[in-house]
Amino acid sequence: MVSPGEFIPVVEKNGLIIDVDVYVWTRVFSFLGRRIAEGIYDFHG
């Protein structure tokens, strides 16, 4: 496993930080959507 302190500077240097941000947020929203649909996470609660 590579720590964020190692890979983030490389990603920034190569102009890929926005791609990483989009990937992370897409995964987060997908995960939350599944949890809400399964009734596991009460967003309003």
Buried (B, 14 or more C-beta within 10 A) or exposed (E): EEEEEEEEEEBEEEEEBEEEEEEEEEEEEEEEEEEEEEEEEEEEE
